[in-house]
Every structure is written in C-alpha cells, then in structure tokens.
Amino acid sequence: MAGTVVDERDDDELRILIQKVARRIRSNRAEGDVGDSQLSVLFYLDVRGALTPTELAALEHVTPPSMNRTVNGLEEAGLIVRERATDDARKVLVRLTPAGDRLLVETRRLRSVWFSDELANLTPTERAALEAARPALRKLAGG
C-alpha cells in the first residue's frame, strides 16, 4: 500500500513538473494582448490554413459561441480576417493576416531561444536523460 502512495506522489510530481515547463514555454510570446486560447487558434490557422469557426471550436473543444468571441477578438486585433469560402458563399473561413503571421513567427522564435538557453544549462547527463525520455514524452503528447 505504501508503495502505491509513493508512486502516486511521484506521478503527481511528474505531472506538475511537465505543467510548469509547458507554462514557462507558453509565457514566451510576442508582445501583445493575445491570450493562450487566442494564440492556440492562430497556431491552428498557421498549420492547417483557413478554417471555419466551427472547425476551430471543435479543435479547441469549446462551444461555437465561445469560439466566435475568440475570433472576434483576433479580428479586432488585426490578426485574422473572415472571408467567404470560394466553394460556398454561406461558409465563412478564418485566416491569418500578415500581422498574425508575424506574431506567430516571433512567438516561435522567443520560445525556441528560451528552450535552447534552458537546455544549454543542463549537464550532459541531464540532457541525455531528457533525450532518453523523448519517446515516452512523444507518446504522452499523443503522437
């Protein structure tokens, strides 16, 4: 029984550590008033191209009205535009603007610099341990 409690504490600590690293990575972003959910939408648009608000809501696991508020904020900030689909005038697509693209480029750059700097502070043994954990982390990340 005691072994199970230790395992649960170890699992909890590992989860918390992964969350803290993710939070530190996310804190590195380009200047602006863009929240995490808004930034996530911009990343989806960058990777997948133009999407409907309904598709974005499904990807983000939020309701369509919630996504509409997110899209409205991004549009007001000049980071995305809505346009009619060429194949169906009833369908609205959301796509990045050049300003949205620049924000993502800078955010990725800042995150990469931060992460590289942090990795450089690790000992060779610590770095090897992280490399050994890569397959497990990939699996936990879903792919």
Order of alpha helices (4+ residues) and beta strands (2+ residues): alpha-alpha-alpha-alpha-beta-beta-alpha-alpha
